[in-house]
């Protein structure tokens, strides 16, 4: 049997079913890896080792992933009885504990997963780099001077370094795809409403936020999406159910697809680095060699700078709401001293967004989304873009000046955030590495509700250019 750290979640589950390894052995092995690697990476901030060992030795649900260890991001959803701090110093100092399981995490438990720890994230998930003042930076296992991305950077570093095969993540402006690209793993942002945000969330960030997982294999993401997808009572959105389980799309010939190529940076937010230009062009050549038709074409509406203004107004308003919410939970009003300067800046800006401005932002984005969606109506199946406009950046670039930190954040995710506004599924695929050994992901975007196409094409690319054997120096 392969070394346990090399097995993906599907492989680990199969080993348990065959009797090759027990859940307790899987959990102990994952804990040993976390204890060895975490001092250097700071990916896991809440170890749940004793609870995990107790679960592994107990009566586990007989689900498809019985006994497989995982980590959970300390932001996107709750685990009852476990810490929930969302990168916030105020929640950390209060020792806040989650009162219930979020629906997605309950489904993961029912599938047999065992959570061995919770992972680091930026405060309230507002920055695309995981370096909260409350817990310190998470380091990229490919180069510890660099960021693992964010906001799901703790999970990405844990998965890339092989502490575990998977971890939960969320994406409100690129927070699954950004760290997937920065850490050289696979990250699929589902369609809006595909995975319930309940019971605590619904139209979070005006519908921008979705939840899923980060993995090292396409088959893991597909199989886990089958576990967590599906509506829950009161959900405001749910796209049409897939024709068959996502796991059955892995290895299916996608046929000849028409794919648009975009290298122009949306809203002029950044300049595309040579490594990222080379990566997306290389991906286009690879897709062409697999029989797909790739041409330079993309939704022109993605270049409209007003999209950024509307996005920022919505996120800032929700930041103000979040501080009010956590103030109520803690029984006192949060002050500037309770949060990072950038968070306070965004919250104060959000308090200036009146109801009319907020509704105008939502309505304007809806109009833009109709224009973006019409491009797919011209016969395109997918859009190919860089995931990030630059290689993983060095840590320490976001906290010195709150306004400049916000602009810097926007410059990192110009290819990602517009797809949160449109609600479409998109995936970062780890096809390329720079000459100095840094992962450079590329993004593929499908029509609303068509995760099946993304899984088929990602599986084809994974077979054509496997990435699973690429290990970072810290692993």
ZIHUHU-V447046 format. One record per pair of residues at least 6 apart in sequence whose ideal C-beta (glycine too) atoms are under 8 Angstrom apart, sorted by sequence separation. I is the first residue (numbers start at 1). J is the second residue. If there is no record, write none. Layout:
i & j
I & J
I & J
This chain:
i & j
15 & 21
16 & 22
37 & 43
38 & 44
60 & 66
78 & 84
85 & 91
109 & 115
122 & 128
131 & 137
139 & 145
140 & 146
147 & 153
148 & 154
158 & 164
159 & 165
169 & 175
170 & 176
171 & 177
180 & 186
181 & 187
215 & 221
265 & 271
288 & 294
301 & 307
327 & 333
399 & 405
433 & 439
434 & 440
447 & 453
462 & 468
16 & 23
60 & 67
72 & 79
84 & 91
85 & 92
108 & 115
122 & 129
130 & 137
131 & 138
139 & 146
140 & 147
141 & 148
149 & 156
159 & 166
169 & 176
180 & 187
197 & 204
213 & 220
231 & 238
265 & 272
287 & 294
327 & 334
398 & 405
410 & 417
419 & 426
432 & 439
433 & 440
446 & 453
4 & 12
7 & 15
101 & 109
122 & 130
130 & 138
140 & 148
148 & 156
159 & 167
179 & 187
201 & 209
213 & 221
230 & 238
326 & 334
336 & 344
339 & 347
353 & 361
375 & 383
397 & 405
432 & 440
446 & 454
2 & 11
12 & 21
74 & 83
121 & 130
122 & 131
123 & 132
138 & 147
139 & 148
140 & 149
148 & 157
158 & 167
212 & 221
215 & 224
263 & 272
430 & 439
431 & 440
432 & 441
16 & 26
34 & 44
74 & 84
105 & 115
120 & 130
122 & 132
123 & 133
137 & 147
138 & 148
169 & 179
177 & 187
284 & 294
324 & 334
398 & 408
416 & 426
431 & 441
432 & 442
444 & 454
15 & 26
56 & 67
74 & 85
75 & 86
85 & 96
121 & 132
123 & 134
156 & 167
176 & 187
213 & 224
230 & 241
323 & 334
397 & 408
398 & 409
430 & 441
431 & 442
74 & 86
75 & 87
83 & 95
84 & 96
120 & 132
148 & 160
155 & 167
176 & 188
177 & 189
197 & 209
212 & 224
429 & 441
34 & 47
74 & 87
83 & 96
84 & 97
154 & 167
155 & 168
156 & 169
176 & 189
197 & 210
212 & 225
229 & 242
428 & 441
429 & 442
444 & 457
1 & 15
12 & 26
83 & 97
84 & 98
155 & 169
197 & 211
263 & 277
428 & 442
429 & 443
444 & 458
82 & 97
83 & 98
120 & 135
138 & 153
152 & 167
192 & 207
195 & 210
213 & 228
428 & 443
429 & 444
31 & 47
81 & 97
82 & 98
131 & 147
138 & 154
141 & 157
194 & 210
195 & 211
212 & 228
323 & 339
427 & 443
4 & 21
52 & 69
81 & 98
130 & 147
140 & 157
152 & 169
193 & 210
195 & 212
211 & 228
229 & 246
263 & 280
426 & 443
427 & 444
31 & 49
80 & 98
120 & 138
129 & 147
130 & 148
139 & 157
142 & 160
152 & 170
169 & 187
171 & 189
192 & 210
263 & 281
426 & 444
1 & 20
79 & 98
80 & 99
119 & 138
130 & 149
131 & 150
138 & 157
141 & 160
151 & 170
152 & 171
191 & 210
226 & 245
261 & 280
393 & 412
426 & 445
1 & 21
78 & 98
80 & 100
129 & 149
130 & 150
141 & 161
190 & 210
226 & 246
323 & 343
425 & 445
426 & 446
4 & 25
31 & 52
78 & 99
80 & 101
128 & 149
129 & 150
130 & 151
151 & 172
189 & 210
190 & 211
225 & 246
226 & 247
424 & 445
425 & 446
4 & 26
31 & 53
78 & 100
79 & 101
128 & 150
130 & 152
157 & 179
190 & 212
389 & 411
390 & 412
424 & 446
78 & 101
79 & 102
127 & 150
128 & 151
130 & 153
152 & 175
156 & 179
160 & 183
189 & 212
223 & 246
261 & 284
389 & 412
424 & 447
425 & 448
5 & 29
78 & 102
127 & 151
129 & 153
130 & 154
151 & 175
152 & 176
155 & 179
156 & 180
159 & 183
160 & 184
188 & 212
222 & 246
223 & 247
319 & 343
323 & 347
388 & 412
424 & 448
425 & 449
4 & 29
27 & 52
28 & 53
77 & 102
125 & 150
126 & 151
150 & 175
160 & 185
187 & 212
222 & 247
259 & 284
322 & 347
388 & 413
389 & 414
423 & 448
425 & 450
27 & 53
79 & 105
125 & 151
152 & 178
153 & 179
156 & 182
157 & 183
159 & 185
320 & 346
389 & 415
419 & 445
422 & 448
425 & 451
44 & 71
77 & 104
78 & 105
130 & 157
152 & 179
156 & 183
187 & 214
222 & 249
319 & 346
320 & 347
388 & 415
416 & 443
427 & 454
5 & 33
27 & 55
28 & 56
43 & 71
46 & 74
77 & 105
122 & 150
150 & 178
151 & 179
186 & 214
187 & 215
219 & 247
222 & 250
259 & 287
319 & 347
320 & 348
387 & 415
388 & 416
415 & 443
426 & 454
24 & 53
27 & 56
45 & 74
121 & 150
122 & 151
149 & 178
150 & 179
153 & 182
156 & 185
185 & 214
186 & 215
207 & 236
321 & 350
386 & 415
387 & 416
425 & 454
429 & 458
26 & 56
121 & 151
149 & 179
153 & 183
185 & 215
186 & 216
195 & 225
207 & 237
257 & 287
316 & 346
320 & 350
385 & 415
431 & 461
51 & 82
121 & 152
122 & 153
148 & 179
149 & 180
156 & 187
185 & 216
186 & 217
194 & 225
219 & 250
315 & 346
316 & 347
319 & 350
320 & 351
427 & 458
23 & 55
24 & 56
121 & 153
149 & 181
172 & 204
173 & 205
186 & 218
202 & 234
218 & 250
318 & 350
429 & 461
23 & 56
24 & 57
72 & 105
82 & 115
87 & 120
119 & 152
120 & 153
121 & 154
149 & 182
172 & 205
188 & 221
195 & 228
199 & 232
202 & 235
203 & 236
259 & 292
261 & 294
263 & 296
316 & 349
317 & 350
320 & 353
429 & 462
22 & 56
23 & 57
48 & 82
87 & 121
89 & 123
120 & 154
148 & 182
149 & 183
176 & 210
180 & 214
186 & 220
187 & 221
195 & 229
196 & 230
198 & 232
202 & 236
203 & 237
258 & 292
259 & 293
260 & 294
261 & 295
262 & 296
264 & 298
316 & 350
431 & 465
83 & 118
86 & 121
87 & 122
88 & 123
119 & 154
147 & 182
148 & 183
152 & 187
173 & 208
179 & 214
186 & 221
190 & 225
194 & 229
196 & 231
198 & 233
199 & 234
256 & 291
257 & 292
258 & 293
259 & 294
260 & 295
261 & 296
262 & 297
268 & 303
315 & 350
46 & 82
79 & 115
82 & 118
87 & 123
88 & 124
119 & 155
146 & 182
172 & 208
176 & 212
196 & 232
198 & 234
256 & 292
257 & 293
259 & 295
260 & 296
261 & 297
262 & 298
266 & 302
267 & 303
317 & 353
431 & 467
23 & 60
46 & 83
86 & 123
87 & 124
172 & 209
188 & 225
198 & 235
256 & 293
258 & 295
260 & 297
261 & 298
266 & 303
267 & 304
268 & 305
313 & 350
316 & 353
430 & 467
433 & 470
31 & 69
70 & 108
86 & 124
87 & 125
119 & 157
171 & 209
172 & 210
176 & 214
193 & 231
197 & 235
260 & 298
267 & 305
30 & 69
46 & 85
79 & 118
86 & 125
119 & 158
170 & 209
171 & 210
190 & 229
196 & 235
264 & 303
269 & 308
27 & 67
45 & 85
170 & 210
171 & 211
262 & 302
267 & 307
313 & 353
430 & 470
26 & 67
117 & 158
142 & 183
170 & 211
171 & 212
266 & 307
267 & 308
317 & 358
387 & 428
26 & 68
27 & 69
92 & 134
140 & 182
141 & 183
142 & 184
169 & 211
170 & 212
193 & 235
23 & 66
24 & 67
26 & 69
65 & 108
70 & 113
72 & 115
92 & 135
140 & 183
168 & 211
169 & 212
193 & 236
391 & 434
23 & 67
68 & 112
69 & 113
70 & 114
71 & 115
74 & 118
88 & 132
89 & 133
168 & 212
169 & 213
193 & 237
194 & 238
313 & 357
314 & 358
22 & 67
23 & 68
66 & 111
67 & 112
68 & 113
69 & 114
70 & 115
71 & 116
72 & 117
73 & 118
74 & 119
87 & 132
89 & 134
125 & 170
128 & 173
168 & 213
169 & 214
192 & 237
193 & 238
194 & 239
313 & 358
65 & 111
66 & 112
68 & 114
69 & 115
70 & 116
71 & 117
72 & 118
73 & 119
74 & 120
75 & 121
88 & 134
128 & 174
167 & 213
168 & 214
193 & 239
372 & 418
392 & 438
63 & 110
64 & 111
65 & 112
67 & 114
69 & 116
71 & 118
72 & 119
74 & 121
87 & 134
125 & 172
128 & 175
166 & 213
167 & 214
192 & 239
314 & 361
391 & 438
392 & 439
61 & 109
63 & 111
64 & 112
65 & 113
71 & 119
73 & 121
87 & 135
116 & 164
119 & 167
166 & 214
191 & 239
313 & 361
314 & 362
17 & 66
61 & 110
63 & 112
75 & 124
76 & 125
85 & 134
130 & 179
166 & 215
373 & 422
391 & 440
16 & 66
61 & 111
62 & 112
63 & 113
75 & 125
85 & 135
125 & 175
128 & 178
165 & 215
166 & 216
310 & 360
311 & 361
372 & 422
13 & 64
16 & 67
61 & 112
165 & 216
310 & 361
314 & 365
373 & 424
13 & 65
16 & 68
60 & 112
309 & 361
310 & 362
369 & 421
388 & 440
12 & 65
13 & 66
368 & 421
369 & 422
387 & 440
388 & 441
13 & 67
60 & 114
162 & 216
166 & 220
310 & 364
311 & 365
369 & 423
386 & 440
387 & 441
12 & 67
13 & 68
159 & 214
165 & 220
310 & 365
386 & 441
387 & 442
9 & 65
12 & 68
159 & 215
160 & 216
342 & 398
346 & 402
365 & 421
386 & 442
387 & 443
159 & 216
342 & 399
345 & 402
385 & 442
386 & 443
56 & 114
156 & 214
166 & 224
306 & 364
307 & 365
341 & 399
344 & 402
345 & 403
384 & 442
385 & 443
9 & 68
55 & 114
155 & 214
340 & 399
384 & 443
108 & 168
342 & 402
346 & 406
384 & 444
385 & 445
9 & 70
307 & 368
341 & 402
345 & 406
383 & 444
384 & 445
52 & 114
152 & 214
306 & 368
382 & 444
383 & 445
52 & 115
105 & 168
342 & 405
382 & 445
51 & 115
52 & 116
104 & 168
304 & 368
342 & 406
382 & 446
52 & 117
381 & 446
381 & 447
48 & 115
49 & 116
301 & 368
48 & 116
49 & 117
47 & 116
48 & 117
47 & 117
48 & 118
301 & 371
302 & 372
46 & 117
300 & 371
301 & 372
376 & 447
382 & 453
44 & 116
45 & 117
46 & 118
299 & 371
381 & 453
382 & 454
44 & 117
45 & 118
299 & 372
44 & 118
45 & 119
373 & 447
44 & 119
45 & 120
299 & 374
373 & 448
382 & 457
43 & 119
44 & 120
75 & 151
76 & 152
299 & 375
43 & 120
298 & 375
42 & 120
73 & 151
297 & 375
73 & 152
74 & 154
73 & 154
34 & 116
73 & 155
34 & 117
71 & 154
72 & 155
297 & 380
71 & 155
299 & 383
31 & 116
298 & 383
30 & 116
27 & 114
71 & 158
298 & 385
26 & 114
71 & 159
27 & 116
45 & 135
294 & 384
23 & 114
77 & 168
104 & 195
71 & 163
76 & 168
104 & 196
42 & 135
71 & 164
76 & 169
77 & 170
103 & 196
104 & 197
42 & 136
70 & 164
73 & 167
76 & 170
103 & 197
312 & 406
42 & 137
43 & 138
69 & 164
70 & 165
71 & 166
72 & 167
73 & 168
75 & 170
102 & 197
103 & 198
42 & 138
69 & 165
70 & 166
71 & 167
72 & 168
73 & 169
102 & 198
103 & 199
41 & 138
42 & 139
68 & 165
70 & 167
71 & 168
73 & 170
102 & 199
287 & 384
41 & 139
68 & 166
70 & 168
102 & 200
312 & 410
13 & 112
40 & 139
100 & 199
102 & 201
41 & 141
100 & 200
284 & 384
283 & 384
308 & 410
41 & 144
208 & 311
37 & 141
40 & 144
280 & 384
43 & 148
280 & 385
208 & 314
280 & 386
311 & 417
104 & 211
208 & 315
279 & 386
311 & 418
206 & 314
45 & 154
205 & 314
277 & 386
311 & 420
43 & 153
44 & 154
205 & 315
276 & 386
311 & 421
43 & 154
307 & 418
310 & 421
42 & 154
43 & 155
206 & 318
276 & 388
111 & 224
205 & 318
276 & 389
43 & 157
44 & 158
204 & 318
272 & 386
276 & 390
307 & 421
43 & 158
260 & 375
275 & 390
276 & 391
41 & 157
108 & 224
111 & 227
273 & 389
275 & 391
302 & 418
41 & 158
272 & 389
273 & 390
43 & 161
271 & 389
273 & 391
44 & 163
108 & 227
270 & 389
41 & 161
43 & 163
77 & 197
107 & 227
108 & 228
260 & 380
269 & 389
270 & 390
107 & 228
258 & 379
259 & 380
262 & 383
78 & 200
258 & 380
259 & 381
260 & 382
261 & 383
262 & 384
263 & 385
77 & 200
258 & 381
259 & 382
260 & 383
261 & 384
262 & 385
263 & 386
34 & 158
37 & 161
104 & 228
257 & 381
258 & 382
259 & 383
260 & 384
261 & 385
265 & 389
38 & 163
257 & 382
259 & 384
37 & 163
33 & 161
33 & 162
34 & 163
103 & 232
33 & 163
34 & 164
33 & 164
30 & 163
76 & 209
30 & 164
77 & 211
76 & 211
173 & 311
269 & 410
270 & 411
173 & 315
269 & 411
270 & 412
70 & 213
172 & 315
270 & 414
269 & 414
286 & 431
283 & 429
267 & 414
266 & 414
283 & 431
265 & 414
266 & 415
282 & 431
283 & 432
265 & 415
282 & 432
266 & 418
279 & 431
12 & 165
262 & 415
279 & 432
11 & 165
278 & 432
206 & 361
6 & 162
9 & 165
206 & 362
5 & 162
8 & 165
9 & 166
275 & 432
7 & 165
8 & 166
65 & 223
64 & 223
65 & 224
206 & 365
275 & 434
283 & 442
275 & 435
279 & 440
65 & 227
279 & 441
280 & 442
64 & 227
275 & 438
279 & 442
63 & 227
276 & 440
275 & 440
287 & 457
290 & 460
290 & 461
287 & 461
290 & 464
286 & 461
289 & 464
283 & 461
286 & 464
286 & 465
259 & 444
237 & 423
126 & 315
126 & 319
124 & 319
257 & 453
124 & 322
254 & 453
257 & 457
254 & 456
249 & 452
253 & 456
254 & 457
252 & 456
246 & 451
250 & 455
9 & 215
181 & 387
182 & 388
246 & 452
249 & 455
250 & 456
254 & 460
8 & 215
10 & 217
133 & 340
180 & 387
181 & 388
249 & 456
252 & 459
253 & 460
8 & 216
9 & 217
132 & 340
251 & 459
8 & 217
10 & 219
178 & 387
183 & 392
208 & 417
239 & 448
240 & 449
242 & 451
243 & 452
246 & 455
250 & 459
10 & 220
177 & 387
178 & 388
182 & 392
210 & 420
239 & 449
242 & 452
249 & 459
8 & 219
9 & 220
209 & 420
8 & 220
208 & 420
251 & 463
10 & 223
208 & 421
9 & 223
9 & 224
127 & 342
205 & 420
123 & 339
126 & 342
207 & 423
123 & 340
126 & 343
123 & 342
124 & 343
123 & 343
126 & 346
225 & 451
189 & 419
193 & 423
189 & 420
192 & 423
194 & 425
191 & 423
96 & 329
191 & 424
222 & 455
96 & 330
178 & 412
191 & 425
221 & 455
91 & 326
178 & 413
190 & 425
90 & 326
94 & 330
189 & 425
188 & 425
189 & 426
218 & 455
222 & 459
88 & 326
174 & 412
178 & 416
188 & 426
189 & 427
91 & 330
149 & 388
174 & 413
177 & 416
188 & 427
86 & 326
90 & 330
173 & 413
187 & 427
218 & 458
219 & 459
174 & 415
186 & 427
187 & 428
218 & 459
174 & 416
186 & 428
149 & 392
173 & 416
174 & 417
186 & 429
90 & 334
148 & 392
173 & 417
186 & 430
218 & 462
147 & 392
185 & 430
217 & 462
146 & 392
147 & 393
174 & 420
184 & 430
146 & 393
147 & 394
173 & 420
181 & 428
90 & 338
146 & 394
147 & 395
172 & 420
180 & 428
89 & 338
90 & 339
143 & 392
145 & 394
146 & 395
171 & 420
177 & 426
181 & 430
184 & 433
88 & 338
89 & 339
142 & 392
145 & 395
177 & 427
178 & 428
180 & 430
88 & 339
89 & 340
177 & 428
216 & 467
217 & 468
140 & 392
176 & 428
216 & 468
187 & 441
184 & 439
139 & 395
183 & 439
192 & 448
182 & 439
184 & 441
191 & 448
194 & 451
137 & 395
181 & 439
191 & 449
137 & 396
181 & 440
182 & 441
191 & 450
181 & 441
191 & 451
180 & 441
190 & 451
181 & 443
188 & 451
129 & 393
131 & 395
177 & 441
131 & 396
129 & 395
133 & 399
177 & 443
188 & 454
131 & 398
188 & 455
129 & 397
131 & 399
129 & 398
188 & 458
127 & 398
186 & 458
186 & 462
127 & 405
129 & 409
128 & 409
127 & 409
126 & 409
129 & 412
184 & 467
128 & 412
128 & 413
184 & 470
184 & 472
183 & 472
146 & 438
143 & 437
142 & 437
143 & 438
142 & 438
142 & 439
162 & 471
161 & 472
160 & 472
161 & 474
162 & 475
161 & 475
160 & 475
142 & 472
143 & 473
144 & 474
141 & 472
142 & 473
140 & 472
141 & 473
142 & 474
141 & 474
141 & 475
139 & 474
41 & 474
40 & 474
37 & 474
37 & 475
8 & 468
6 & 468
5 & 475
